[in-house]
Amino acid sequence: MAIWLRKRPYMLFIIPGFILYSLFVVYPIFSAIQLSLNHWDGIGEKTFVGFDNYRELFTNANLLEQWTNALTNSLTIFALNVFILMPVQLYMAYTIYLKVKGHQFFQSMIFSPQFISTPVIVFMGALLLDGNIGVVNKVLEWVGLGDHTKPWMGIPEYGIYIVWIMAAWSGVGVGMVFFLGAMKMIQEEMLEAAYLDGAGSWKRFLYIILPQLKTTIMNMLILTYIYSMTVFDFSFILGGVSGGIDRSVDVMALFFYRISFGDNSAVGGTLNTNAMGMGTTIACVMFAMVFIVALVQIMLTYRQTEDY
C-alpha cells in the first residue's frame, strides 16, 4: 500500500476528499433511494413496498395536485430569474466592468443584501407591501394611482411573485459578481481592438463579451435551476408549512418538507403512517429532475469546449 501511494502521491490529496464526499453526499443519496422503497413513518419498522410510493405520488389526486402546484411555482421562479433577473445581473456586471463613476460603491451596495438574513428580508418586504401602512401603496397614492393600491400580501395570485421579488433582491449581487469575474477574464486586447475600430460600449458587449460568456451563462442557468427547485426559506416564512393562502407560495422543497415533517394528516392515502417513505420519494424525484438537467448542461458545455 505504501509503495502504491509513493508512486501516486496525488492520491493523498484525493482520498480524504473522496471519503468525505462519499460519506456526506453519495451515501445519503443511496440511503434516500432505499428509504423511498419502504413504507415508514420514521420511527417504527420499515416495510418494503417497492415502487408503490412513486405510484401513489402520481396517482393520489391530492398529492398530485400539490406536486403540480409546487412544481409550477418553482418553474415560475426559474423563468423569472432567467428572463428578468439574469439580464439585470449582466447589465449591472457590465456597468461595473466599465468602471463607471462610483462603481466600487455600487458593487458593494448591490451585493450587500446577501449579508442580510432571510427573516429580516421577508419582514422588510412585508412592511413595504402591507395594505395599510406599506410604502408601495403610499407611493401609488402619492403619484395619483390610488385606485391601484391593494393588500398585496393577501392576494394569492401575487404570492409566488412576491417570493421571487424578495429572493431576487437578496441574491441579485451574487450573479452580478459571477458575471463580473467572467468579464474580467476576457482578453483586453480584443476589446481595445474593437474600440479602435469604432465599436461602442454596447456593441463590444453584444459582439465580444456576450459570446465569451456562453459557458458562464450556462453555468448560471443550471445554478438558477437548482436554486429554483430547492428554495425553501422565503416560502416557509411567508406562508408557513401549508404554503400560504391556497398554497400560493408553495414550492418543491416546501412540499417535500410538509409531507416529511409537517402537517400531512389531510392528504389522505397512506401518508399518515408513511411520512418518511413518501418524503424521501419526493426528494428522490427532485434529485432526478435536477440531476438530469445538470447532466444535459455538462454535455452541452463539453461540446462547446470541444468546438473551441
N, C-alpha and C positions, 0 to 999 in steps of 0.2 A: 504493500500500500504506500509506504514511504517513497519507494523508488518511483512508483506510478505518479505520485504527486510532484516529485522532484522534476520529472520530465514534463509535467504540465502545471507549472506554478500558478497559472492564471485560474486554475480551479479553486485555489484558496480564496479567491475573491468571489467566485460564482457560487460555490456550495452554500455559504451562510445565507446569502440572499435567496437561493433556491429553496432551502429548508424553511425559511420564514414565509416565503411566498406560498409554498405548498401547505404550510400549517394554517395560515390565516386567509388564504384565497381558494386554493384548489380543494382542500378538504371540506370547507363549508359548502362549496358548490355541489360536490358529490353527496354530501350529507343531506342537503336540501332536496336533491333529486330522490334520494332514498326515502326521506320522510314524506314526500309528495305521493308516494305509492302506498301510503298507510292511512288508515282511519285512526286519528289520535287527537286527544284533547289537550295534550301537553303534560299530563300528569299520570294517567293510568297506562295500561298496556297498549301497545300498538297492534293493530290488526291489518295485515296486508290485504289491500283491495285492488292492487294493480293500477289500471288507468281509470278507475271509477271516479276519482276526484276530478280528473281532467274532463271526463264525460259530463259530470254534474256541473262543472263550471260553465260549460257552453250549452247545457240543456235546461238548467234551472232558470226559469223565466226571471225571477227576481235578481239572481246573481248576474245573469247575462245583461239585464238592464243596467245594473250598477257598473258592470265591466265596460259596457259600451259608452256610458256617460263619462266614466273616468278617463277612458282612452281618448274620447273626443276632446275632453278638456285638456289633456296632456298634449295632444297633437295641435290644439289651438294655440297653446303656449309656444310650441315649437315653430309653428307657422309665423306667429307674430315676431318671434325672435329672429327668424331668418329674413323676413321681408321688411321688417321695420328696424329692429334693434341692430342687426349686423351692418346695414348701410350707415346707420348713425355712428356706430363704432369705427367704421372705416373712415368716415368723414372727420371725426374727432382725431383719429390717429394721424391722418394726413395733414390736418391743420397744425397739429403739434409738431409733426415731422418737418413742416415748412418753417418752423420756429417763428411763428407769428409773435407779436409783442405780448409778453406775459404768458408765453406758452408753458413755462415751468409751473406757474401758479395754477393755470387751468388744468394741467395734468394732475397736479396734487388734488385739486378740488373735485375733479371728475372721479378720481379713484377713491377718495376719502369715504364715500358711503360703504365701501367694503369693510370698514372697521366698525361700523355700527351694527349692533346685534339685531337679529330679525324681529324680536318682540318690540323693540324701540321703533323700528321702521314701520311695522304694522300699526303701532299706536299713533305715530305721527300721521300716517296715511289716513287712518280712521278719523282723526281730528280734522284733517283737511277736507274730507269728503262727507263730514257729518251734515245731515239735512238741516239742522237748526243753527249751528254755530260754525259750520265749515267754511273755510276760506274760499273754496271753489264756488259755492253758492253766493257768497258775498261779492266775489269778483263779477259773477254773472249779473247780479243786481246792479252793481256799480257801472257796468258798461251798457246797461239798458236791456239785458237779456234775462230779466227776472222770470219770464214765462218758462224758461228752460231749467230753472232750478229743480232739483229732485232729491229725494232721500237716497242718494247713490248706494249707500251700504245696504239698503233694504230691498233692492231690486235684483231678483235672481239672475235676470238676463245679463247684468253687468258684472256678476260675481267673478267669473274667471278672468275678465279683462282687468278688474281691479287687482287681482292677484298678480297678473302679468306686469302691470304698471309698477307695483311695489318691488317685485323681483327684478325688473329691468332697471329701475333706478338704482338699486343696490349693487347690481352686477355689471352695469354698462362700462365701468372703468377697467374691468378685468379683460374683456375682449379688446378694448382700445389699446391697452398695454401690449397685448398679444400681437395685434396687427402692427403697432408701432415698432416693436422689436424686429418683426419680419422686414419692415420697410428699411430699417437701419442696416440690414444685411445686404441690401441691393447695392451693386457697384455704383459709386458716384459718377464714374466716367461716363456711363450710359446716360445718366440724367444731364450731365454737363453737355454732352454732345447734342442731346435733344434741345437743350436750352439755346445752344449756339445756332441750331437750325431754325429757331424761332418758335418752338413749341412752348405754349403757356403752361401754367401750373396744372390745370385740369387736363390738358392734352397729355402731359407727362404722366399724370395719374392713370388715365384711361389706357394709354398705349404702351406704357413701360412698367409702371408699378403694379397695376392690377394683374396683368398676365404673370408677373413674377410671384404673385401671392396665391396662385392656384392651390398649391399644396397646403398653405396656411389656412385658406378658406375652407378647404375640405376637412382639415382637422377641426376647425371651429364648428363646422356643421355637425360632425359626429359628437363633439363635446356638448353642443347645444341640444342635440337629440337626447343624449344621456341625461343631461340636466332636466330636460322637459319630462322625461319618463320617471325621474326619481325625485323631483321637487316635492317637498312634504311640509316644511315648517310654515310657509306662508298660508297654505290652505288649512292646516291644522289650527293655527292661531286664529284665523279669521272665521272659520266655520265649525271648528270642533271636530270630533271624531265622525260625526254624521256627514260632514262635507257641506254644511251650510243649508240655507233655505232651498228645498228641492234639490239638494246635492249640487248646487250651482258652482261650488268651488272644489268639488271632489276631483282628485287626480289619482293616478295609478298607485303611487306609493301610499296615499291615504287609504285607498280601497284595500290594499294589502294589510295595512295596519289595523283597519277596522275589523276585518274578518279574523285576523290572528289574535288581536289583543283587545279590541273594542267591543261595543255592544252589537252582537250579531244575532240576538235572540229572535228578531223579526224577519230574518232572511228565509227561514224555512229549510227544507231538505234535511241533511244530516249535520248541519253546521254547529248545532248546539253542542254536540259531542265530538266534533271534528275540526275545531278551530285551527289547530296546528297543521293538520293534514291539508285542509283547503288553503290555509295561508301560505304554506310552502309551495303548493301547486301554483298559486297566483305568482309567487316570487319566481318560480322556475319559468313560467310563461313570459314574465317580464324580462328575465335574463336572456331567454331565447330571442326575444324581439330586439334587444339591444345588441346581442352577440352577432346576429345575422347582419344587421345594419353596419356594425363595426367591421365585420369581415368583408362586406362589399366595399366599404370605404378603403380598407387596406389594399384590396385588389386594384381598385381604381388608382390609388396613389402609387402603387408599384408599377402599374402600366405607364403612368405619366413619367416616373423616374426612368423607365427603360427607354421611353421615347426621346428623352434628353441624351 
